[in-house]
Each structure stands twice: as C-alpha cells, then as structure tokens.
Amino acid sequence: MEGTQKPRMLGWSIAYIFLLLSIFLPPLSLITAALLMVPVLIMYVKLGTRRFLVHYVVSLAVVYFVASLLAGWLGALLVSVSVFFLPPVIQMGNLYKKRAAARTVITAGTLTLLGELLITLVVCSMFGLNPVGSMKRFMMESVQTMPTQVQSIMAIDMDTFVQLMVQMLPLYMIGFSLFYVVISHWLARKVLVRSGESIPAFKPIKDWMLPKSFVWLYLLALILEMFVKDSRSMIFTVLLNLLPLLLTAFAVQAIAFLFYVAHVKRWHKALPIVGTIVGILLLLFFPPAYFMFSLLGVFDVAFPIRDRMTSK
C-alpha cells in the first residue's frame, strides 16, 4: 500500500501545480480555480503532517519558480492564493480524520474561509487599501459601459443600484465560501472513499430538514422588511443579505420535499430532478415565482406534512 501511495500523492502534487499555474489562463481559470482545495485536501488526509508539508512546500516552490519566469509578481501571488486556501483545508482534513459528519465539515470549512475573507478586508483597510471602495468604482464603471437602452430599462437609479450591490458583499462572501467548500468536499470525499478512507456522506436529500427556528427567523425578516425603508441603515443591510440566504435555504428544502414525495409515492426519480431544474430557472428568469417555490420549503418545515403522508 505504501509503495502505491507514493506515486499517487506525487500525481496529486503535480496536478496541484498545474491547477495553480492555470488560474490565469482564461479558458481554464473558471474550472481550475474551483478545484484548488481538492488536491491539497486529499494529500493532507492521506499523508502525515511532515510528508504533507514536504509535498506542499515543494509544489509551491515549483509554482513560484515557473510563475516568476513568466512575470516577477505572479509567483508571489500564486503562493499567496495557495496559502489563503490552506486553513480551511486543514480544518476539513482534521474533521475527516475524526470521521465527523458531513454537515460539520461543510460548516467548519465555510466559516473558516469566510473568516479569512473578513480578516483580509480588515487587514487591507488597516494598510490604507479600500477593497469595498474599489468594488464600488469597478461596478460603477461596469454599469456605465452598458448600452443606454439597458440602463433605461432598469427601474432603479444607477447609484442606488451600485450601493445595494456593495451592501450585499456579505452575501457574496458567504456564497463564495460555501461554493468552494461544497465543491471541494464533494470531489475530495469521492476520491478518498475510493482510496479506502471512511468519510461520512450527507444524508439522502429526501431526509434533509431545516430547524423550525428558520421559519420564525424568516417571518421576522419579512415583517422587518415592511417597516425598514432607510437603505443605509444597518438593519436594512442585514435584511438585504439575510433574506436571499433564507430564500435559498427554503428553496433547497423544497427540493428535498420533492425528493421525499417521489420516494413515498414511488414516482420516477426524474420528477424531483425536473423540479430542481425548474427552481433554478425560476431563480434566473422569474424571481417572484422562485419566492413561491421557496414557500414549499417553508411549509415543509413549519407543518407536519411528511407525517401525514406516511400515516395514510
């Protein structure tokens, strides 16, 4: 086993080198950037701490040398990107070794990555940088490049629109963190299980259930939204970020309910998948209907619908 593991880990080190170097290649960057944590996570779980550090440091040294030949600043930037993603890898890897539940792994990894993003914003501000202001200027320039017809269709003032987008920065950061951790967990777990590791999976989607406290939080947020009109107040900013998160959580709960109904009624498995696709399309093209779709998740959590279905 030891003899076969060495070339495999060497292969993951090489894969990690290529992933890092491909970040700034436009055709590949969208895919490879989402996979950055996977090889490191696999090596961290399969190797001891010392051997992992050897593989990791050598990989970064190769990346730094090659990237620096292309551009002097690129090597340091890629190393910084790699180090940025290391803490959630260590957190998730340690939980894997303890056979922690999948939800615990996802939560810990997401909070770690989110915490790093917040610390980065604070440190940038301390050194006189203003990432939020830079984001606002970038968005203003992007809006100004839109065709006049598109700008006229938008019913909201451009300055107000950009201000709202900037206020939703916490939502973007949470989405970014959750996306990276979920993708990394899903892929890394598949590889690790095939290599003999025993890592708990998520419950079947039909068994997913949010806590009932989410319903009360959702109702409170909806009530507050009716009364809070000052777009620059702290409560407005909290609601601006909280409501989309809750809508998404209950939309996922609605999908879980569709899978549960299909299981109980012995319907074809394609039906809940079609429902999932419909929910995504509603989010993209008709948000009001997406709100109605998420209400199905609210009812599933708030009322004992499943119990009544199984008691018949």
Secondary structure as UniProt FT lines:
FT   HELIX           2..21
FT   TURN            22..24
FT   HELIX           26..32
FT   HELIX           33..35
FT   HELIX           37..46
FT   HELIX           49..70
FT   TURN            72..73
FT   HELIX           74..84
FT   HELIX           86..97
FT   TURN            98..99
FT   HELIX           102..126
FT   TURN            127..128
FT   HELIX           131..144
FT   HELIX           148..153
FT   HELIX           158..167
FT   HELIX           169..194
FT   TURN            195..196
FT   HELIX           205..207
FT   HELIX           213..227
FT   TURN            231..232
FT   HELIX           234..265
FT   HELIX           270..285
FT   HELIX           287..302
FT   HELIX           305..311
//
